[in-house]
Amino acid sequence: MDETKLDAVATASMHPHPGNPNVPTSCPAMTVAMLYVPVQVWETPYDAETGLARGTIFPSLDKPFVGEGSWAR
């Protein structure tokens, strides 16, 4: 499908919305996503070899995957 047809398909699936013509008809007043990122305090990082093995250089972000659910059984 060429670019012109793709634009027409995208436009057909949208409807005019005050301030944003690209809001889909399925959720015109809905917030799609919200983000919260806490400030990370600087800490002494792992050395390069440990950081590579652990997947992070920051000890406070070192959260190993244990392969099971987080709830008690």
JOQUIBEL-V676010 format. One record per helix or strand of 2 or more residues. SS is the DSSP state (H for helix, E for strand). FROM is the first residue (numbers start at 1). TO is the last residue. Records with the same first field share a line. If there is no record, write none. Layout:
BEGIN
SS->FROM-TO ; FROM-TO
END
This chain:
BEGIN
H->3-12 ; 25-27 ; 48-54 ; 59-61
END
